[in-house]
Amino acid sequence: MRLGRIPWINAAPVYAAMDRGLVPAPATIVSATAAELNDLLAAGELDLSVVSAVEYARDAAAYHLLPGLAISCDGPVHSVALFSKRPVSELNGGTVLRTASSRTSHLLLALLCRHVWQVAPNFVTARAEANDLTALESLPHDAVLVIGDAALHLRASGIYPVFADLGAAWKEWTGLPFVFAVWAARRDADRTGALQVHQRLLESRAWGVQHLDLIADEASARTGIPRITCRAYLGDLDYQLSYRHLAGLTEFFGRLAKDGLVPDGSLTFLTAA
């Protein structure tokens, strides 16, 4: 089995016990950005992976969701944000840069601009990666969407006067949690193998959420982000996929489908039979 992972702080609690050998990993683990994992899973280069929620919605017929496992927030997420040189209400006609790192954040931003902030900016996909902040800042723009560890670094820099947290904006708009990433298995993957990997991920996650202090220490040492920031960030994330999370995910997919941004479809889950 081939299992994908994001090498960012937000996924660390799910893989931490596997990394330490405390939980066996019955798969080869492949690290890549969210966008790269989306493409690898779609191409059959991975059997299962954490992927952008939108990747599942884009081709739900090809995947099964892994039950009980996601990366979500119920309010501020901190690491998915629009950094702007002026208030978001003044971005109509302005240039908003988006990196290729996450399709979910792209479409969430599109919904918020259209229905909440009621602005129509010009979205430009930047070739620079989200972690190449110097390259992003050199491009002409009024605002930039940044995700992952890079967003934590950029907020700490204080370069942009306006910070709009997309998780907080979704919560204020809908009252629901927002699911940024899910774990999905290809429907043509070996079911027994996928079930084994799913069980190990749940076991590893259980260990990880009990050791967030340790994971925050390691994340800070690895990234240079202050330890207090890493710990607060991990504490605000949720790694479950409960009925309430599913309500938020279904609401997101429904609003995207209404705007013609993804096909209308239903959620299916990996099961033993």
C-alpha positions as CSV (number, residue, x, y, z in Angstrom):
1,M,0.0,0.0,0.0
2,R,1.1,3.6,-0.7
3,L,0.0,6.2,1.8
4,G,0.3,10.0,1.3
5,R,1.1,12.6,3.9
6,I,1.5,16.4,4.1
7,P,4.8,17.3,5.7
8,W,3.2,20.3,7.5
9,I,2.6,20.8,11.2
10,N,-1.2,20.2,10.8
11,A,-0.8,16.5,9.8
12,A,1.9,15.7,12.4
13,P,-0.5,14.4,15.1
14,V,-1.9,11.7,12.8
15,Y,1.5,10.3,11.8
16,A,3.5,10.9,15.0
17,A,3.2,7.4,16.4
18,M,4.0,5.9,13.0
19,D,7.0,8.1,12.7
20,R,8.3,6.7,16.1
21,G,7.5,3.1,15.3
22,L,4.9,3.0,18.1
23,V,2.3,2.1,15.6
24,P,3.3,0.0,12.6
25,A,2.8,1.6,9.2
26,P,1.5,-1.1,6.8
27,A,2.3,1.1,3.8
28,T,5.0,3.1,2.1
29,I,4.6,6.7,3.1
30,V,4.9,9.4,0.5
31,S,5.3,13.1,1.6
32,A,4.1,15.9,-0.8
33,T,2.1,19.1,-0.8
34,A,-1.7,18.9,-0.7
35,A,-2.0,19.6,-4.4
36,E,0.7,17.0,-5.3
37,L,-1.1,14.4,-3.1
38,N,-4.4,15.2,-4.9
39,D,-2.8,14.5,-8.2
40,L,-0.9,11.4,-7.1
41,L,-4.1,9.8,-5.7
42,A,-6.1,10.7,-8.8
43,A,-3.4,9.1,-11.0
44,G,-3.3,5.9,-9.0
45,E,0.2,6.6,-7.7
46,L,-1.1,6.4,-4.2
47,D,-3.7,3.9,-2.8
48,L,-4.9,6.2,0.0
49,S,-3.9,9.7,1.2
50,V,-4.8,12.8,3.1
51,V,-6.2,15.1,0.3
52,S,-7.9,18.4,0.0
53,A,-11.6,18.0,0.7
54,V,-12.4,19.3,-2.7
55,E,-10.4,16.5,-4.4
56,Y,-12.9,14.1,-3.0
57,A,-15.8,16.2,-4.2
58,R,-14.2,16.6,-7.6
59,D,-14.4,12.8,-8.3
60,A,-16.3,11.2,-5.5
61,A,-17.0,8.1,-7.7
62,A,-13.3,7.3,-7.6
63,Y,-12.8,7.4,-3.8
64,H,-14.1,6.2,-0.4
65,L,-13.7,8.4,2.6
66,L,-11.9,6.9,5.6
67,P,-14.3,7.2,8.5
68,G,-13.6,9.3,11.5
69,L,-10.5,11.1,10.2
70,A,-10.0,14.6,8.9
71,I,-8.2,17.9,9.5
72,S,-10.8,20.5,10.4
73,C,-11.5,23.5,12.6
74,D,-14.5,24.9,14.4
75,G,-13.5,28.6,14.2
76,P,-10.1,30.0,13.4
77,V,-7.7,27.7,11.6
78,H,-4.7,30.1,11.6
79,S,-2.9,28.4,8.7
80,V,-5.4,29.1,5.8
81,A,-5.7,32.9,5.4
82,L,-6.0,35.8,3.1
83,F,-3.3,38.4,3.7
84,S,-4.3,41.7,2.3
85,K,-2.9,45.2,1.9
86,R,-6.4,46.6,2.5
87,P,-9.7,45.5,4.0
88,V,-11.3,42.5,2.1
89,S,-14.4,44.7,1.5
90,E,-12.2,46.9,-0.8
91,L,-10.8,44.0,-2.9
92,N,-13.4,44.3,-5.7
93,G,-11.4,44.3,-8.9
94,G,-8.1,43.8,-7.0
95,T,-5.5,41.1,-7.7
96,V,-5.5,38.2,-5.3
97,L,-2.7,35.7,-5.6
98,R,-3.3,32.0,-5.0
99,T,-0.6,29.3,-4.9
100,A,-1.2,25.9,-6.3
101,S,-1.0,24.3,-2.8
102,S,-4.7,23.7,-2.0
103,R,-7.8,23.5,-4.1
104,T,-10.1,23.5,-1.0
105,S,-8.8,26.9,0.2
106,H,-9.2,28.3,-3.4
107,L,-12.8,27.4,-3.6
108,L,-13.6,28.4,0.0
109,L,-12.1,31.8,-0.8
110,A,-14.2,32.0,-3.9
111,L,-17.4,31.3,-1.9
112,L,-16.5,33.8,0.8
113,C,-15.7,36.6,-1.7
114,R,-18.9,36.1,-3.6
115,H,-21.4,35.5,-0.9
116,V,-19.9,37.0,2.3
117,W,-17.6,39.8,1.4
118,Q,-19.4,40.5,-1.9
119,V,-16.3,41.3,-3.9
120,A,-15.1,40.0,-7.2
121,P,-11.3,40.1,-7.2
122,N,-9.1,38.9,-10.1
123,F,-7.6,35.6,-8.9
124,V,-4.2,34.9,-10.2
125,T,-2.4,31.5,-9.6
126,A,1.2,32.2,-8.7
127,R,3.9,29.8,-9.8
128,A,5.7,30.3,-6.5
129,E,5.0,27.7,-3.8
130,A,3.3,28.8,-0.6
131,N,6.5,28.5,1.4
132,D,8.4,30.8,-1.0
133,L,7.2,34.0,0.6
134,T,9.9,36.2,-0.9
135,A,8.8,35.2,-4.4
136,L,5.1,35.8,-3.6
137,E,5.8,39.3,-2.2
138,S,7.7,40.3,-5.3
139,L,4.6,39.8,-7.5
140,P,2.1,42.7,-8.0
141,H,-1.0,42.0,-5.9
142,D,-3.5,43.4,-3.4
143,A,-3.8,40.2,-1.4
144,V,-2.5,36.7,-1.2
145,L,-4.0,33.4,-0.1
146,V,-1.4,31.4,1.9
147,I,-1.8,28.0,3.6
148,G,0.1,25.7,5.9
149,D,3.2,26.5,7.8
150,A,4.0,29.4,5.5
151,A,0.8,31.2,6.7
152,L,2.0,30.9,10.3
153,H,5.4,32.4,9.3
154,L,3.8,35.2,7.3
155,R,1.4,36.2,10.0
156,A,4.2,36.5,12.5
157,S,6.1,38.8,10.0
158,G,3.4,41.5,10.2
159,I,4.0,42.4,6.5
160,Y,0.3,42.6,5.7
161,P,-2.0,44.8,7.8
162,V,-5.1,42.6,7.1
163,F,-5.4,38.9,8.1
164,A,-8.6,37.1,7.2
165,D,-8.8,33.6,8.7
166,L,-10.9,31.5,6.3
167,G,-11.9,29.0,9.0
168,A,-13.2,31.8,11.2
169,A,-15.0,33.3,8.2
170,W,-16.8,30.0,7.4
171,K,-17.8,29.5,11.1
172,E,-19.3,33.0,11.2
173,W,-21.1,32.5,8.0
174,T,-22.5,29.0,8.6
175,G,-22.1,28.2,12.3
176,L,-20.5,24.9,11.3
177,P,-17.0,23.4,11.4
178,F,-14.9,23.4,8.3
179,V,-13.2,20.3,7.0
180,F,-10.0,21.2,5.0
181,A,-8.6,17.8,4.4
182,V,-9.9,14.2,4.5
183,W,-8.3,10.8,4.1
184,A,-9.5,8.9,1.1
185,A,-8.8,5.6,-0.5
186,R,-9.1,4.8,-4.2
187,R,-12.1,2.5,-4.8
188,D,-9.8,0.2,-6.8
189,A,-7.3,-0.1,-3.9
190,D,-7.0,-3.4,-2.0
191,R,-9.8,-3.1,0.5
192,T,-8.1,-5.3,3.2
193,G,-4.9,-3.3,2.9
194,A,-6.8,0.0,3.0
195,L,-8.7,-1.1,6.1
196,Q,-5.5,-2.0,7.9
197,V,-3.9,1.4,7.0
198,H,-7.0,3.2,8.2
199,Q,-6.9,1.3,11.6
200,R,-3.2,2.2,12.1
201,L,-3.9,5.9,11.2
202,L,-6.6,6.0,13.9
203,E,-4.3,4.4,16.4
204,S,-1.5,6.8,15.5
205,R,-3.9,9.8,15.7
206,A,-5.0,8.7,19.2
207,W,-1.4,8.8,20.4
208,G,-0.7,12.1,18.6
209,V,-3.6,14.0,20.2
210,Q,-2.4,12.9,23.6
211,H,1.1,14.2,22.9
212,L,0.5,17.7,21.4
213,D,3.1,19.3,23.7
214,L,5.8,17.0,22.4
215,I,4.7,17.5,18.8
216,A,4.6,21.2,19.2
217,D,8.2,21.2,20.6
218,E,9.4,19.2,17.5
219,A,7.4,21.3,15.1
220,S,9.0,24.5,16.5
221,A,12.5,23.1,16.3
222,R,11.9,22.0,12.7
223,T,10.2,25.1,11.4
224,G,11.4,28.0,13.5
225,I,7.8,28.9,14.4
226,P,7.6,29.8,18.1
227,R,6.6,26.8,20.3
228,I,3.6,28.7,21.8
229,T,2.3,29.3,18.3
230,C,2.7,25.7,17.3
231,R,0.9,24.4,20.4
232,A,-2.0,26.9,20.1
233,Y,-2.3,26.0,16.4
234,L,-2.4,22.2,17.1
235,G,-4.9,22.7,19.9
236,D,-7.4,24.5,17.6
237,L,-7.4,21.8,15.0
238,D,-9.6,18.7,15.1
239,Y,-8.7,15.4,13.6
240,Q,-12.1,13.7,13.8
241,L,-14.9,13.4,11.2
242,S,-18.0,13.4,13.4
243,Y,-21.6,14.0,12.4
244,R,-21.1,17.7,13.0
245,H,-18.0,17.8,10.8
246,L,-19.9,15.9,8.1
247,A,-22.6,18.5,8.3
248,G,-20.0,21.2,7.6
249,L,-18.5,19.2,4.8
250,T,-21.8,18.5,3.2
251,E,-22.8,22.2,3.5
252,F,-19.5,23.2,1.8
253,F,-20.0,20.7,-1.0
254,G,-23.6,21.7,-1.5
255,R,-22.7,25.4,-1.8
256,L,-19.9,24.6,-4.2
257,A,-22.3,22.5,-6.3
258,K,-24.9,25.2,-6.3
259,D,-22.3,27.6,-7.7
260,G,-21.3,25.0,-10.3
261,L,-17.8,24.6,-8.9
262,V,-18.0,20.8,-8.2
263,P,-20.3,18.0,-9.2
264,D,-23.3,17.3,-7.0
265,G,-22.6,14.0,-5.2
266,S,-22.9,12.0,-2.0
267,L,-20.3,10.9,0.6
268,T,-19.3,7.2,0.6
269,F,-17.0,5.5,3.2
270,L,-14.5,2.7,3.3
271,T,-16.2,-0.3,4.9
272,A,-15.3,-3.9,5.6
273,A,-18.0,-5.3,3.3
